[in-house]
């Protein structure tokens, strides 16, 4: 059995990094059946680079320029719709793939378990391509225990707590595009897609770095924070507004699951998890200012286990007890 593979690559003013990414795709041990590129109105020469690559590539390359700038999420929506392969592999313009990437992904989809989607680890590099000595999963604290839980049917329990799937490392069966599209513009495409795909069937983590993930100031979403100091700084920067925006996004996921309930085999479990997540985030967003009133509410949520299932455990407890919500709009 064989599968056809489409790569969905979105570009926007990525001329500095595109040549290396495109070369890494052309150097794959298993070449793609097509490369679909949606450019969001680049003004830096990216289109010249793309058209030259399309002329020389040993596989079909389709370059489409958007008539107006769509933004990352809507651009990926469009790229998905143009792919024709059995499997869609997502790509970012600034990364570098190892030659084994597509072969490993194809092998994962051909396993007896027949996953609906897969994602891998990646090695982090800086703007200049220097190895940072850290993997993407390490930056998310996505350890062996959670990897096993994810692979053994608990993907939704992990994703509802925090996103560990980065779009640039993900691939999924094209037949699920109608379930995840259109992606609401206030969502990041990988978080939305990963959660809905996990409600469709087995979502398989590939415990191997299949690419180099570039970290730089221009990227929309970066890796996680591993140092306690960085995590605490990030915690202090999030507050009521952040939680309420997250609640809105989870309600949108809930609505999609409700609308297509019959198409999501694990939809009921996903809906239960979302309800619990929303309840927990509402608890945190609406904590009173006065510590005397706040403390018993935090204790109740601790006893319910909410801080461990839907936030970051003791770090989140410490934040709420300390009264970081001294101001309603910490942003």
PEGI-V436053 format. One line per field, one symbol per residue. burial: I if it has 9 or more other ideal C-beta (glycine too) atoms within 8 Angstrom, else O. A space follows every 10 residues. Layout:
BEGIN
burial=???
END
This chain:
BEGIN
burial=OOIIIIIIII IIOIIOIIOI IIOIIIOIOO OIIIIIIIII IIOOOIIOII IOIIOOIOIO IIIIOIOOOI OIIIIIIIII OIIOIOIIII IIIIIIIIOO IIIIIIOIIO IOOOIIIIII IIIIIIOOIO OIOIIIIIII OOOOOIIOII IOOOIIIIII IOOIIIIIII IIIIOIIOII IOIIOOIIII IIIIIIIIII IIIIIIOOII IIIIIOOOIO OOIOIIOOOI IIIIIIOOII IIIIIIIIII IIIIOIIOOI IOOIOIIOII IOIIIIIIII IIIIIOIOOO OOIIIOIIOO IIOOOIIOII IIOOIIIOII IOIIIOOOOI O
END
